[in-house]
């Protein structure tokens, strides 16, 4: 079996080099094979020895993982984010040699990355390595879909490449990445925790309620940050392991660039497309978990009946339904939300299922859905105008669409909340809440403290 795979790899490399010579251009080659089980976290940790950037995506409840090692292609845009990225992606695939007999979602060449929250985002030094939209095609990609494991190798072949040298390098790096390893978790040690002026932030919430009382907008999402300092740079492997172990109903992600890493565990799917079937999530309205089942149920029922939270949730449902009507048919949305319990929080949750119409892509849907009222407010432009004028925070990729797409029109994007940007020995955490006319600044502040909890816990701060 191994000998057959090696022969096949050698022949594909030879064919790609020959095509590069004929076309006098770089040739994209993507090869997917089925492999024995590999721990995605270990694969991620071993990837650091390739001295290249890494990426990680997990839909934990679906037992679906994508782990990227290295970067073969990078797609960047500082304006027209969605159109530019889609154009670059189509160009990349146009002449690609894709050898993938499985064609399972998330195998073959994929692009993984994020768009910024807003065109005014990524303007400060904090986000300098994540400016604009940024997507990468990993050199090595591990795909875990329940019991099935796949390894995709994505290469940029030139007419100067030598088959045997390439093959030897690939085989050696594969061995390094998928060899069984026992790696110990090393939790970060936190030295300090700094909040950015809670009083000023609560004044901003009060200003938002006053603006809302005047009639427009009807909801504004206000965000803030918290900085934590460590004794040494956190081991991303350990933070990811902590998140996937404890945030079992979330999407866990990490995008690394040089020594910076944007990481999080978000419960909020923006959109998933699988064989033209579309799934989205309305998630708005938040409460803490109880210490006992009785207390937990009581808090959940209070959340479900709470006028402010139900109003906030209904905004999201109406907006998502309205946005999808252009791109989808057979839209199915339940009439009332249910309680969605996470480890530290519980939310109001309404699922959305629809069929994506022919001629539309995941880029179209993400562009129209983002930002939902859960992250921006309502109406969209009025709330974003308030945020741009008054919120001192540069959101960057916080609250933005983050996810992946493959060559077969499958993909998934989540909303990058419950997240942190790790820069060497410091992490900047982000949290926000939806402000409506009846909002109380102190209660909204406490809600953000609860929302910091998942990342603070994973970073050793709780």
C-alpha positions as CSV (number, residue, x, y, z in Angstrom):
1,X,0.0,0.0,0.0
2,X,2.8,2.5,1.0
3,X,4.8,1.5,-2.1
4,X,1.7,2.1,-4.3
5,X,1.1,5.5,-2.7
6,X,4.8,6.5,-3.3
7,X,4.6,5.5,-6.9
8,X,1.4,7.4,-7.4
9,X,2.9,10.5,-5.7
10,X,6.0,10.2,-7.9
11,X,3.9,10.0,-11.1
12,X,1.7,13.0,-10.1
13,X,4.8,15.1,-9.3
14,X,6.3,14.2,-12.7
15,X,3.0,15.1,-14.5
16,X,2.8,18.4,-12.7
17,X,6.4,19.4,-13.4
18,X,5.8,18.5,-17.1
19,X,2.7,20.6,-17.2
20,X,4.6,23.5,-15.6
21,X,7.2,23.3,-18.3
22,X,4.6,23.2,-21.1
23,X,2.6,26.1,-19.7
24,X,5.7,28.1,-18.5
25,X,3.7,28.8,-15.3
26,X,3.4,27.6,-11.7
27,X,1.2,24.4,-11.5
28,X,-1.1,23.8,-8.6
29,X,-1.1,20.2,-7.5
30,X,-3.4,18.8,-4.7
31,X,-3.2,15.2,-3.6
32,X,-5.6,13.6,-1.1
33,X,-5.2,10.2,0.6
34,X,-7.0,8.3,3.3
35,X,-4.8,7.8,6.4
36,X,-4.8,6.0,9.8
37,X,-6.2,8.0,12.8
38,X,-4.2,11.0,13.9
39,X,-4.9,13.3,16.9
40,X,-5.7,16.7,15.3
41,X,-4.1,18.5,18.3
42,X,-0.9,16.5,18.0
43,X,-0.8,17.2,14.2
44,X,-1.1,20.9,15.0
45,X,1.7,20.8,17.5
46,X,4.0,18.8,15.2
47,X,3.3,21.3,12.4
48,X,5.3,24.0,14.3
49,X,8.5,22.1,13.5
50,X,8.0,22.9,9.8
51,X,8.5,26.6,10.9
52,X,5.4,27.7,9.0
53,X,2.1,29.1,10.0
54,X,-0.7,26.8,11.2
55,X,-4.5,26.8,11.1
56,X,-7.1,24.9,13.1
57,X,-10.8,24.5,12.7
58,X,-13.1,22.2,14.7
59,X,-16.9,21.8,14.6
60,X,-16.7,19.9,17.9
61,X,-20.2,18.6,18.1
62,X,-19.9,17.2,14.6
63,X,-16.4,15.6,15.3
64,X,-15.1,17.5,12.3
65,X,-11.6,18.9,12.2
66,X,-9.4,20.7,9.7
67,X,-5.7,21.3,10.7
68,X,-3.4,23.1,8.3
69,X,0.4,22.9,8.4
70,X,2.3,25.5,6.4
71,X,1.0,27.8,3.6
72,X,1.2,27.0,-0.1
73,X,-1.0,29.9,-1.2
74,X,-2.2,33.1,0.5
75,X,-5.2,35.2,-0.6
76,X,-5.3,38.8,0.8
77,X,-7.6,41.7,0.2
78,X,-7.7,45.2,1.7
79,X,-11.0,46.2,0.0
80,X,-13.8,44.4,-1.8
81,X,-13.1,41.6,0.6
82,X,-15.6,39.1,-0.6
83,X,-15.4,39.7,-4.4
84,X,-11.6,39.8,-4.3
85,X,-11.3,36.6,-2.3
86,X,-13.8,34.7,-4.4
87,X,-12.0,35.8,-7.6
88,X,-8.6,34.7,-6.3
89,X,-10.0,31.4,-5.2
90,X,-11.6,30.7,-8.6
91,X,-8.3,31.6,-10.3
92,X,-6.4,29.3,-8.1
93,X,-8.7,26.3,-8.8
94,X,-9.0,27.0,-12.5
95,X,-5.9,25.1,-13.7
96,X,-5.3,23.1,-10.6
97,X,-4.5,19.4,-10.8
98,X,-6.7,17.9,-8.1
99,X,-6.2,14.2,-7.3
100,X,-9.0,13.3,-4.8
101,X,-11.0,10.2,-5.3
102,X,-13.0,10.8,-2.0
103,X,-14.2,14.4,-2.6
104,X,-15.5,14.6,1.0
105,X,-16.3,18.0,2.4
106,X,-13.1,19.6,3.7
107,X,-10.7,17.5,1.6
108,X,-8.6,18.5,-1.4
109,X,-7.6,22.1,-1.6
110,X,-9.3,24.3,1.0
111,X,-9.0,28.0,1.9
112,X,-9.2,28.8,5.6
113,X,-9.2,32.3,7.1
114,X,-11.4,35.3,8.0
115,X,-12.8,38.6,6.8
116,X,-12.6,41.7,9.0
117,X,-15.5,42.8,11.1
118,X,-15.8,46.0,9.1
119,X,-13.9,48.1,6.6
120,X,-12.8,50.3,9.5
121,X,-11.3,47.3,11.3
122,X,-7.7,46.1,11.4
123,X,-6.4,49.7,11.5
124,X,-4.3,49.5,14.7
125,X,-0.9,47.9,15.4
126,X,-2.7,45.1,17.3
127,X,-4.1,43.7,14.1
128,X,-1.1,44.5,11.8
129,X,-0.5,40.8,11.0
130,X,-4.2,40.2,10.3
131,X,-5.1,43.2,8.3
132,X,-8.0,43.0,5.8
133,X,-9.2,39.6,4.7
134,X,-6.7,36.7,4.8
135,X,-7.1,33.1,3.6
136,X,-4.5,30.4,3.2
137,X,-4.3,27.1,1.4
138,X,-2.3,24.8,3.8
139,X,0.6,22.8,2.4
140,X,-0.5,19.8,4.5
141,X,-4.1,19.5,5.6
142,X,-5.5,16.9,8.1
143,X,-9.3,16.3,7.7
144,X,-11.0,14.4,10.5
145,X,-14.7,13.5,9.8
146,X,-15.8,11.3,12.7
147,X,-13.9,8.0,12.1
148,X,-12.4,9.0,8.7
149,X,-9.1,10.7,8.4
150,X,-7.6,12.3,5.2
151,X,-4.3,14.0,4.4
152,X,-4.2,16.5,1.6
153,X,-0.9,17.8,0.2
154,X,-1.2,21.1,-1.7
155,X,1.9,22.1,-3.8
156,X,3.1,24.9,-6.0
157,X,5.1,23.1,-8.8
158,X,7.5,24.9,-11.1
159,X,9.4,23.7,-14.1
160,X,12.6,23.9,-12.1
161,X,11.4,21.4,-9.4
162,X,13.0,17.9,-9.2
163,X,10.6,15.0,-8.7
164,X,12.9,12.9,-6.4
165,X,13.9,15.8,-4.2
166,X,10.3,16.9,-3.8
167,X,9.1,13.4,-3.1
168,X,11.8,12.8,-0.4
169,X,10.9,16.1,1.3
170,X,7.2,15.3,1.3
171,X,7.6,11.8,2.7
172,X,9.8,13.1,5.5
173,X,7.5,15.9,6.5
174,X,4.5,13.5,6.3
175,X,6.2,11.1,8.7
176,X,6.9,14.0,11.1
177,X,3.3,15.2,11.0
178,X,1.4,12.0,11.4
179,X,3.7,9.9,13.6
180,X,2.0,8.9,16.9
181,X,3.1,11.3,19.7
182,X,2.3,11.8,23.4
183,X,2.3,15.5,24.1
184,X,1.7,17.0,27.5
185,X,-0.5,20.0,28.0
186,X,1.2,23.0,29.4
187,X,-1.3,25.5,30.7
188,X,-0.4,29.2,30.5
189,X,0.6,31.0,33.7
190,X,-1.1,34.4,33.9
191,X,0.7,37.3,35.5
192,X,-1.7,40.1,35.1
193,X,-5.2,41.0,33.9
194,X,-6.2,44.5,32.7
195,X,-9.6,45.8,31.9
196,X,-10.0,48.8,29.7
197,X,-11.9,51.4,31.8
198,X,-15.2,49.7,32.7
199,X,-16.7,53.0,33.7
200,X,-16.2,54.6,30.3
201,X,-17.6,51.5,28.6
202,X,-20.7,51.6,30.8
203,X,-21.1,55.3,29.8
204,X,-21.0,54.2,26.2
205,X,-23.8,51.7,26.9
206,X,-25.8,54.5,28.4
207,X,-25.2,56.7,25.4
208,X,-26.3,53.8,23.1
209,X,-29.6,53.5,25.1
210,X,-30.2,57.2,24.7
211,X,-29.6,57.0,21.0
212,X,-32.0,54.1,20.7
213,X,-34.7,55.9,22.7
214,X,-34.7,58.6,20.0
215,X,-35.9,56.0,17.5
216,X,-32.9,54.7,15.4
217,X,-31.2,52.3,15.7
218,X,-33.2,49.9,17.7
219,X,-30.2,47.8,18.8
220,X,-26.5,48.4,19.0
221,X,-23.9,45.8,19.9
222,X,-21.1,47.3,22.1
223,X,-17.8,45.4,22.5
224,X,-14.8,45.8,24.8
225,X,-11.5,44.1,25.4
226,X,-9.5,42.7,28.2
227,X,-5.7,42.2,28.2
228,X,-3.9,39.4,30.0
229,X,-0.1,39.0,30.4
230,X,1.6,35.6,30.8
231,X,5.0,34.6,32.2
232,X,5.8,33.2,28.7
233,X,4.0,32.8,25.4
234,X,1.1,30.3,25.7
235,X,1.4,27.0,24.0
236,X,-1.4,27.1,21.4
237,X,-1.7,23.3,21.4
238,X,-2.6,23.3,25.0
239,X,-5.2,26.2,24.7
240,X,-6.8,24.4,21.7
241,X,-7.0,21.1,23.7
242,X,-8.6,22.9,26.6
243,X,-11.2,24.5,24.3
244,X,-12.2,21.4,22.4
245,X,-12.4,19.4,25.7
246,X,-14.6,22.0,27.5
247,X,-16.5,23.9,24.7
248,X,-18.1,20.8,23.3
249,X,-20.9,22.7,21.4
250,X,-18.7,25.2,19.8
251,X,-16.5,25.9,16.8
252,X,-12.9,26.0,17.9
253,X,-10.5,27.9,15.6
254,X,-6.9,29.2,15.5
255,X,-5.2,31.1,12.7
256,X,-1.5,31.7,13.2
257,X,0.6,34.3,11.5
258,X,4.3,34.5,12.5
259,X,4.1,34.6,16.3
260,X,0.6,35.9,16.5
261,X,-2.5,33.7,16.8
262,X,-6.2,34.5,16.6
263,X,-8.0,31.8,18.6
264,X,-11.4,31.2,20.0
265,X,-14.4,28.9,20.7
266,X,-17.6,30.3,19.2
267,X,-21.0,28.8,19.6
268,X,-22.4,30.9,16.7
269,X,-22.5,29.4,13.1
270,X,-23.0,32.1,10.5
271,X,-23.5,29.7,7.6
272,X,-22.7,26.1,6.5
273,X,-23.2,24.8,3.0
274,X,-23.1,21.1,2.3
275,X,-24.1,19.9,-1.2
276,X,-26.3,23.1,-1.7
277,X,-28.1,22.6,1.6
278,X,-27.6,25.7,3.8
279,X,-27.6,25.8,7.6
280,X,-27.5,28.9,9.7
281,X,-28.0,29.8,13.4
282,X,-29.8,32.5,15.2
283,X,-28.0,32.9,18.5
284,X,-28.8,35.9,20.7
285,X,-29.9,36.3,24.3
286,X,-27.4,35.2,27.0
287,X,-27.5,34.0,30.6
288,X,-25.0,32.2,32.9
289,X,-25.3,28.5,33.8
290,X,-26.6,27.5,37.2
291,X,-24.7,25.6,39.8
292,X,-27.4,22.9,40.1
293,X,-29.8,21.5,37.5
294,X,-32.7,23.1,39.2
295,X,-31.0,26.5,39.2
296,X,-29.8,26.0,35.6
297,X,-33.4,25.2,34.5
298,X,-34.7,28.2,36.4
299,X,-32.2,30.6,34.7
300,X,-32.9,29.1,31.3
301,X,-36.7,29.6,31.7
302,X,-36.1,33.2,32.9
303,X,-33.9,33.8,29.8
304,X,-36.6,32.2,27.5
305,X,-39.3,34.5,29.0
306,X,-37.2,37.7,29.2
307,X,-38.6,40.4,27.1
308,X,-35.2,42.1,26.4
309,X,-33.5,38.9,25.3
310,X,-36.5,37.6,23.3
311,X,-36.6,41.0,21.4
312,X,-32.9,40.8,20.8
313,X,-33.2,37.2,19.5
314,X,-36.2,38.0,17.2
315,X,-34.2,40.8,15.6
316,X,-31.6,38.2,14.5
317,X,-34.2,35.7,13.2
318,X,-36.0,38.3,11.1
319,X,-32.7,39.6,9.6
320,X,-31.4,36.2,8.7
321,X,-34.6,35.1,7.2
322,X,-34.8,38.4,5.1
323,X,-31.2,38.0,3.9
324,X,-31.6,34.4,2.9
325,X,-34.8,34.9,0.8
326,X,-32.7,36.2,-2.1
327,X,-30.3,33.2,-2.2
328,X,-32.4,30.4,-0.9
329,X,-35.7,28.6,-1.2
330,X,-37.4,26.1,1.1
331,X,-36.4,28.2,4.2
332,X,-37.3,26.4,7.4
333,X,-37.2,28.4,10.7
334,X,-39.0,27.3,13.9
335,X,-41.5,29.8,15.4
336,X,-39.8,29.9,18.8
337,X,-36.2,29.5,20.1
338,X,-34.9,26.9,22.4
339,X,-32.2,27.1,25.2
340,X,-28.7,26.3,23.9
341,X,-26.5,25.3,26.9
342,X,-22.7,25.8,26.8
343,X,-20.2,25.1,29.5
344,X,-20.3,28.6,31.0
345,X,-23.3,30.2,29.3
346,X,-26.7,29.5,27.8
347,X,-28.3,31.2,24.8
348,X,-31.5,31.5,22.9
349,X,-31.1,29.4,19.8
350,X,-33.1,29.0,16.5
351,X,-31.8,26.8,13.7
352,X,-32.2,27.7,10.0
353,X,-32.3,25.2,7.1
354,X,-32.7,26.1,3.5
355,X,-31.7,25.2,-0.1
356,X,-29.1,27.4,-1.8
357,X,-30.3,28.5,-5.2
358,X,-28.1,27.7,-8.3
359,X,-25.7,30.5,-9.2
360,X,-25.0,31.6,-5.7
361,X,-22.0,30.8,-3.5
362,X,-21.0,30.9,0.2
363,X,-19.4,34.3,-0.5
364,X,-22.7,35.8,-1.4
365,X,-24.4,34.5,1.7
366,X,-21.6,35.5,4.1
367,X,-21.4,39.0,2.6
368,X,-25.2,39.5,3.1
369,X,-25.5,37.9,6.6
370,X,-22.5,39.7,8.2
371,X,-22.8,41.4,10.6
372,X,-26.0,39.9,12.0
373,X,-28.0,42.0,14.6
374,X,-26.2,39.8,17.2
375,X,-22.9,41.4,16.3
376,X,-23.7,44.8,14.9
377,X,-27.2,45.8,15.7
378,X,-30.4,46.9,13.8
379,X,-30.8,48.5,11.4
380,X,-27.3,47.5,10.2
381,X,-26.0,50.8,8.8
382,X,-27.3,52.9,11.7
383,X,-25.8,50.6,14.4
384,X,-22.5,50.3,12.5
385,X,-22.4,54.1,12.2
386,X,-22.7,54.4,16.0
387,X,-20.0,51.8,16.5
388,X,-17.6,53.5,14.1
389,X,-18.1,56.8,15.8
390,X,-18.1,55.9,19.4
391,X,-16.5,52.5,20.1
392,X,-12.8,53.0,20.8
393,X,-12.1,49.3,20.2
394,X,-10.5,48.1,16.9
395,X,-12.5,44.9,16.4
396,X,-10.2,43.5,13.7
397,X,-11.3,39.9,13.2
398,X,-13.4,39.8,16.5
399,X,-17.0,39.2,15.6
400,X,-16.1,38.6,12.0
401,X,-16.8,35.7,9.6
402,X,-14.1,33.0,10.1
403,X,-14.1,29.6,8.4
404,X,-13.2,27.6,5.4
405,X,-14.4,26.5,1.9
406,X,-13.3,23.7,-0.4
407,X,-13.2,23.1,-4.2
408,X,-16.6,21.3,-4.2
409,X,-18.7,24.4,-3.1
410,X,-18.8,23.2,0.6
411,X,-17.8,25.5,3.4
412,X,-18.6,26.8,6.8
413,X,-18.3,30.2,8.5
414,X,-18.8,31.0,12.2
415,X,-18.8,34.3,14.0
416,X,-15.5,34.9,15.7
417,X,-16.7,35.7,19.2
418,X,-15.4,34.2,22.5
419,X,-12.0,34.9,21.0
420,X,-8.5,36.3,21.8
421,X,-5.5,37.5,19.8
422,X,-2.3,36.1,21.3
423,X,0.8,38.2,20.6
424,X,3.8,36.7,22.3
425,X,3.4,37.0,26.1
426,X,0.1,38.9,25.9
427,X,-3.5,38.1,24.9
428,X,-6.3,40.5,24.1
429,X,-9.7,39.1,24.7
430,X,-12.9,40.4,23.2
431,X,-16.6,40.4,24.3
432,X,-19.7,42.4,23.5
433,X,-23.4,42.5,24.2
434,X,-26.6,43.7,22.5
435,X,-27.9,47.0,23.8
436,X,-31.6,47.9,23.4
437,X,-33.7,50.7,24.9
438,X,-34.2,48.8,28.2
439,X,-30.5,47.8,28.7
440,X,-28.9,48.6,32.1
441,X,-25.1,49.4,31.8
442,X,-24.1,47.4,34.9
443,X,-26.0,44.3,33.7
444,X,-24.4,44.6,30.2
445,X,-21.0,44.9,31.9
446,X,-21.6,41.7,33.9
447,X,-22.8,39.9,30.7
448,X,-19.4,40.7,29.0
449,X,-17.6,39.4,32.1
450,X,-19.4,36.1,31.7
451,X,-18.6,36.1,28.0
452,X,-14.9,36.5,28.7
453,X,-15.0,33.3,30.8
454,X,-14.4,30.6,28.1
455,X,-11.2,32.1,26.8
456,X,-10.0,33.2,30.3
457,X,-10.4,29.6,31.5
458,X,-8.6,28.2,28.5
459,X,-5.8,30.7,29.1
460,X,-5.4,29.7,32.7
461,X,-7.0,32.8,34.2
462,X,-9.9,31.2,36.0
